[in-house]
Amino acid sequence: MAEPFKHLLNAGLVKAAAVHLHRHAPAFDSRRFVKLASEGLDTLELKARSLHICTALEQTLPADFPAAADALQAALAPPEAGEAMAQLTGLEQGLRGWILWPVGEYIARHGQAHPDRALQALHALTQRFTAEFAIRPFIVQHPQRVFATLQRWVHDDSAHVRRLVSEGSRPRLPWGLQLKQLVADPSPTLPLLQALQDDPSDYVRRSVANHLNDIAKDHPQRVAQWLQAHLPDAPPPRRALLRHASRTLIKAGDAAVLKAWGLGAAFKGQAELRIEPACIALGDTITLTLMLVSRSNKPQTLAIDYAVHHVKAHGGTSPKVFKGWQLVLPAHGEVVLSKRHAVKPITTRRYHAGLHPVVVQVNGKAVAESAFTLLNGHG
């Protein structure tokens, strides 16, 4: 069984960080920091641990932010070339990996009066972990200054810095401060995304795709326009990026986006959905079997998703769309598709007993429906 994420920030990491900070800032009270940061740490979840360690830094680093930033930056390990930042654990060469989450929080809290020095520190930090959460308060407080900096960073030699440009300015970054001004109007980030969508690093391009998908949730027409401008004659890496960026709108059956991908035509034919077993308990798996018969004289390009209408506490239902299949069905062709779908407990959904309709969508339009009954739920 995998270790819980919260253990990524632990007392051993705190002690190792204290050694490096004291080495580069002899006035740093490493014993007090370890005591403050370790006390009660084991009782906390991951994000709370980060905030707890940040509070210990606040009480032990120099009150002068530039001096504190100098100490933190001097204690960093060499920059990382690989992408797997979340897997970094050892601090033999300096601060890197998860211990830099509370460091980023410290910079976000105390660097607002010194934004240029703070951004310099985040430029260094993101090459050893990530600064995508820490940069967001600066976007809120100093938008013009930050976006001028991000415009320079799109040309940075480090893929980690270039990724920060896109990831740090995502309107709806998971776990991050929501950037309400960019939710309302994403225009400031569009030139940055255009500069990065053909980046040589897949690591950067994945972030651009997720950023565009964020925008799609509030401004679908912007993403449809983006596809119209940047999809024709796109090289394969950009095409893959734009496909990933379109995933929410394809599932939603957005007509303009489906048309951009050649998926706008309604399915011509017959569809039948079968679900087995018909009754399940929470934790079981159902099998969806979809039969399609074409009535078209031409091949049909099909994007197939299915929506499970989960029963709510009040008795109604709420649909959740899941990815199905993509295929080209030959003229007058037939196909049988099968997929297993687990109905298992997750932290983000409350299950309730009752009849759960399942609707298959082909190119954004419902073509077949069936249902299963959940015999029990969980609170």
TIMAR-73986 format. One line per field, with one value per residue (C-alpha): x negated, y, z negated. Coordinates in nm, 3 decimals, always signed. Example, Ala and Ser with C-alpha at 12.3 -4.5 7.8 and 13.67 -1.06 7.14 Angstrom:
2
x (-1.230, -1.367)
y (-0.450, -0.106)
z (-0.780, -0.714)
END
This chain:
379
x (+0.000, -0.136, -0.248, +0.001, -0.094, -0.111, -0.426, -0.610, -0.653, -0.797, -1.022, -1.327, -1.287, -1.253, -1.580, -1.766, -1.633, -1.746, -2.103, -2.119, -1.957, -2.195, -2.493, -2.407, -2.263, -2.456, -2.215, -1.925, -1.803, -1.788, -1.699, -1.399, -1.288, -1.302, -1.110, -0.839, -0.804, -0.805, -0.567, -0.229, -0.338, -0.240, +0.123, +0.169, +0.263, +0.036, +0.145, +0.173, -0.181, -0.306, -0.139, -0.271, -0.631, -0.582, -0.479, -0.801, -1.000, -0.821, -0.938, -1.300, -1.407, -1.530, -1.253, -1.407, -1.259, -1.553, -1.787, -1.550, -1.522, -1.902, -1.928, -1.659, -1.803, -2.157, -2.031, -1.878, -2.008, -2.135, -1.859, -1.677, -1.679, -1.408, -1.033, -0.956, -0.977, -0.718, -0.948, -1.240, -1.302, -1.665, -1.818, -2.184, -2.276, -2.033, -1.665, -1.454, -1.126, -0.835, -1.012, -0.995, -0.616, -0.625, -0.918, -0.704, -0.422, -0.665, -0.772, -0.407, -0.321, -0.623, -0.745, -0.457, -0.648, -0.948, -0.790, -1.101, -1.314, -1.032, -0.993, -1.367, -1.340, -1.045, -1.241, -1.505, -1.257, -1.055, -1.367, -1.384, -1.011, -0.741, -0.631, -0.290, -0.105, -0.338, -0.329, +0.050, +0.080, -0.170, +0.051, +0.338, +0.138, -0.106, +0.048, -0.136, -0.474, -0.421, -0.294, -0.589, -0.813, -0.625, -0.662, -1.039, -1.025, -0.862, -1.215, -1.393, -1.640, -1.471, -1.161, -1.056, -1.048, -0.861, -0.609, -0.562, -0.451, -0.156, -0.086, -0.121, +0.127, +0.394, +0.728, +0.847, +0.531, +0.623, +0.508, +0.416, +0.564, +0.833, +0.737, +1.078, +0.961, +0.839, +1.151, +1.344, +1.104, +0.819, +0.683, +0.356, +0.245, +0.326, +0.002, -0.194, -0.012, -0.063, -0.436, -0.449, -0.214, -0.501, -0.753, -1.007, -0.920, -0.614, -0.618, -0.547, -0.296, -0.089, -0.059, +0.056, +0.322, +0.448, +0.449, +0.661, +0.893, +0.933, +1.033, +1.278, +1.481, +1.566, +1.507, +1.572, +1.589, +1.231, +1.105, +1.316, +1.157, +0.814, +0.874, +0.985, +0.664, +0.410, +0.540, +0.522, +0.185, +0.074, -0.234, -0.163, -0.281, -0.055, +0.231, +0.197, +0.187, +0.502, +0.682, +0.607, +0.715, +1.047, +1.140, +1.397, +1.573, +1.574, +1.738, +1.986, +2.075, +1.971, +2.073, +1.792, +1.519, +1.660, +1.670, +1.308, +1.210, +1.431, +1.678, +1.972, +2.188, +2.461, +2.423, +2.616, +2.718, +2.848, +2.704, +2.787, +2.639, +2.643, +2.528, +2.442, +2.512, +2.830, +2.797, +2.473, +2.340, +2.099, +1.750, +1.870, +1.801, +2.045, +1.971, +2.101, +2.153, +2.232, +2.341, +2.326, +2.461, +2.387, +2.655, +2.419, +2.269, +1.948, +1.710, +1.805, +1.552, +1.698, +1.608, +1.803, +1.848, +2.098, +2.269, +2.354, +2.642, +2.557, +2.846, +2.838, +2.954, +3.279, +3.366, +3.270, +2.965, +2.648, +2.452, +2.078, +1.928, +1.660, +1.433, +1.538, +1.395, +1.277, +1.302, +1.384, +1.687, +1.680, +1.973, +2.252, +2.013, +2.091, +1.892, +1.934, +1.751, +1.705, +1.584, +1.571, +1.679, +1.607, +1.859, +1.625, +1.598, +1.403, +1.355, +1.516, +1.849, +2.129, +2.317, +2.685, +2.888, +3.126, +3.157, +2.858, +2.928, +2.632, +2.649, +2.409, +2.314, +2.172, +2.022, +2.190, +2.541, +2.725, +2.782, +2.850, +2.948, +2.963, +2.938, +2.816, +2.942, +2.709, +2.831, +2.644, +2.452, +2.215, +2.221)
y (+0.000, +0.341, +0.582, +0.865, +1.192, +1.369, +1.175, +1.362, +1.641, +1.488, +1.558, +1.411, +1.652, +1.941, +1.848, +1.815, +2.154, +2.315, +2.196, +2.362, +2.685, +2.716, +2.647, +2.941, +3.169, +3.110, +3.337, +3.105, +2.932, +2.578, +2.416, +2.643, +2.589, +2.211, +2.228, +2.456, +2.276, +1.923, +1.980, +1.833, +1.776, +1.407, +1.489, +1.708, +1.640, +1.744, +2.104, +2.173, +2.041, +2.286, +2.578, +2.457, +2.448, +2.788, +2.931, +2.792, +2.964, +3.291, +3.273, +3.188, +3.349, +3.711, +3.970, +4.145, +3.966, +4.016, +3.869, +3.577, +3.520, +3.522, +3.254, +3.037, +3.067, +2.991, +2.672, +2.532, +2.217, +2.237, +2.281, +1.968, +1.867, +1.600, +1.643, +1.418, +1.690, +1.523, +1.223, +1.424, +1.330, +1.343, +1.678, +1.576, +1.864, +2.125, +2.213, +2.055, +1.868, +1.889, +2.094, +2.382, +2.394, +2.572, +2.780, +2.898, +2.977, +3.186, +3.382, +3.438, +3.571, +3.791, +3.893, +4.119, +4.434, +4.312, +4.156, +4.166, +3.988, +3.743, +3.658, +3.602, +3.356, +3.178, +3.153, +2.957, +2.758, +2.628, +2.460, +2.241, +2.175, +2.411, +2.767, +2.736, +2.796, +3.063, +3.290, +3.325, +3.585, +3.798, +3.777, +3.908, +4.188, +4.284, +4.169, +4.405, +4.337, +3.960, +3.936, +4.141, +3.891, +3.591, +3.733, +3.716, +3.372, +3.212, +3.225, +3.091, +2.806, +2.602, +2.403, +2.430, +2.809, +2.802, +2.560, +2.797, +3.066, +2.853, +2.651, +2.940, +3.155, +2.887, +3.040, +2.730, +2.548, +2.254, +2.319, +2.675, +3.017, +3.079, +3.374, +3.535, +3.813, +3.551, +3.340, +3.650, +3.748, +3.515, +3.762, +3.836, +3.473, +3.409, +3.559, +3.345, +3.028, +3.108, +3.145, +2.811, +2.586, +2.472, +2.448, +2.166, +2.021, +1.798, +1.890, +2.252, +2.168, +1.954, +2.258, +2.473, +2.211, +2.212, +2.593, +2.605, +2.345, +2.574, +2.856, +2.624, +2.588, +2.960, +3.077, +2.789, +3.027, +3.139, +2.782, +2.725, +3.037, +2.913, +2.586, +2.770, +2.973, +2.711, +2.365, +2.387, +2.248, +2.205, +1.983, +1.656, +1.783, +2.088, +1.878, +1.646, +1.950, +2.098, +1.766, +1.744, +2.107, +2.027, +1.733, +1.911, +2.073, +1.750, +1.571, +1.856, +1.825, +2.182, +2.219, +2.456, +2.243, +1.919, +2.079, +2.189, +1.825, +1.692, +1.550, +1.780, +1.542, +1.349, +0.971, +0.803, +0.462, +0.256, +0.237, +0.003, +0.009, -0.287, -0.273, -0.578, -0.651, -0.452, -0.425, -0.362, -0.266, +0.021, -0.094, -0.322, -0.283, -0.268, -0.356, -0.126, -0.291, -0.057, -0.183, +0.055, -0.012, +0.244, +0.351, +0.587, +0.544, +0.707, +0.634, +0.820, +0.967, +0.918, +1.050, +0.844, +0.934, +0.824, +1.016, +0.845, +1.025, +0.987, +0.991, +1.290, +1.312, +1.487, +1.212, +1.388, +1.303, +1.482, +1.367, +1.299, +1.245, +0.979, +0.920, +0.632, +0.557, +0.727, +0.545, +0.560, +0.341, +0.219, +0.276, +0.038, -0.108, -0.258, -0.255, -0.382, -0.182, -0.277, -0.088, -0.167, +0.112, +0.089, +0.238, +0.279, +0.524, +0.843, +1.151, +1.390, +1.214, +1.096, +0.794, +0.735, +0.424, +0.422, +0.397, +0.549, +0.622, +0.599, +0.793, +0.738, +1.046, +1.022, +1.345, +1.526, +1.392, +1.128, +0.807, +0.531, +0.489, +0.219, +0.212, +0.024, +0.020, +0.095, -0.091, +0.112, +0.439, +0.610, +0.941)
z (+0.000, +0.099, -0.171, -0.242, -0.072, -0.407, -0.495, -0.219, -0.477, -0.791, -1.090, -0.917, -0.628, -0.874, -1.046, -0.716, -0.599, -0.925, -0.865, -0.523, -0.640, -0.935, -0.710, -0.485, -0.757, -1.082, -1.273, -1.185, -1.501, -1.364, -1.699, -1.749, -1.390, -1.428, -1.756, -1.617, -1.285, -1.430, -1.721, -1.625, -1.264, -1.261, -1.342, -1.033, -0.671, -0.383, -0.322, -0.695, -0.739, -0.479, -0.654, -0.992, -0.865, -0.702, -1.040, -1.190, -0.915, -0.991, -1.351, -1.277, -0.948, -0.942, -0.962, -0.661, -0.359, -0.118, -0.381, -0.438, -0.062, -0.032, -0.301, -0.145, +0.203, +0.085, -0.081, +0.239, +0.405, +0.765, +1.026, +1.140, +1.504, +1.486, +1.462, +1.164, +0.897, +0.674, +0.634, +0.492, +0.129, +0.013, -0.085, -0.072, +0.162, +0.034, +0.029, +0.300, +0.337, +0.094, -0.174, +0.074, +0.058, -0.282, -0.155, +0.136, -0.107, -0.313, -0.003, +0.095, -0.253, -0.314, +0.031, +0.137, +0.039, +0.240, +0.552, +0.771, +0.510, +0.442, +0.812, +0.835, +0.548, +0.710, +1.036, +0.841, +0.631, +0.926, +1.064, +0.750, +0.689, +0.814, +0.747, +0.913, +0.584, +0.447, +0.753, +0.753, +0.472, +0.665, +0.975, +0.761, +0.596, +0.875, +1.204, +1.441, +1.285, +1.281, +1.638, +1.763, +1.585, +1.724, +2.074, +2.027, +1.869, +2.176, +2.325, +2.015, +2.063, +1.788, +1.881, +1.516, +1.541, +1.872, +1.721, +1.426, +1.672, +1.776, +1.461, +1.216, +1.411, +1.463, +1.361, +1.172, +1.063, +0.832, +0.472, +0.571, +0.505, +0.768, +0.987, +1.014, +1.243, +1.494, +1.451, +1.559, +1.838, +1.944, +2.203, +2.016, +2.035, +2.402, +2.545, +2.299, +2.404, +2.770, +2.710, +2.526, +2.722, +2.947, +2.664, +2.715, +2.372, +2.344, +1.973, +2.069, +2.340, +2.098, +1.873, +2.164, +2.246, +1.886, +1.881, +2.199, +2.046, +1.744, +1.977, +2.154, +1.833, +1.829, +2.188, +2.428, +2.721, +2.654, +2.687, +2.998, +3.149, +3.041, +3.227, +3.538, +3.533, +3.423, +3.521, +3.903, +4.023, +3.659, +3.611, +3.423, +3.077, +3.094, +3.224, +2.923, +2.691, +2.844, +2.823, +2.452, +2.410, +2.579, +2.357, +2.139, +2.434, +2.637, +2.343, +2.315, +2.683, +2.768, +3.132, +3.236, +3.078, +3.219, +3.562, +3.531, +3.473, +3.754, +3.503, +3.566, +3.767, +3.592, +3.587, +3.867, +3.751, +3.464, +3.111, +2.824, +2.471, +2.235, +1.869, +1.659, +1.382, +1.345, +0.965, +0.776, +0.435, +0.377, +0.472, +0.755, +1.126, +1.415, +1.778, +2.049, +2.389, +2.677, +3.018, +3.314, +3.664, +3.934, +4.180, +4.364, +4.709, +4.580, +4.289, +3.970, +3.725, +3.377, +3.032, +2.780, +2.413, +2.152, +1.873, +1.545, +1.376, +1.007, +0.762, +0.526, +0.166, +0.264, +0.514, +0.837, +1.046, +1.155, +1.464, +1.469, +1.816, +1.863, +2.160, +2.382, +2.726, +3.043, +3.374, +3.743, +3.821, +4.182, +4.415, +4.311, +4.055, +3.715, +3.393, +3.037, +2.770, +2.406, +2.100, +1.728, +1.493, +1.122, +0.880, +0.586, +0.296, +0.369, +0.153, +0.401, +0.444, +0.215, +0.350, +0.287, +0.354, +0.647, +1.025, +1.209, +1.578, +1.817, +2.144, +2.434, +2.634, +2.986, +3.116, +2.831, +2.894, +2.689, +2.890, +2.634, +2.271, +2.006, +1.627, +1.323, +0.966, +0.675, +0.370, +0.110, +0.074, -0.164, -0.350)
END
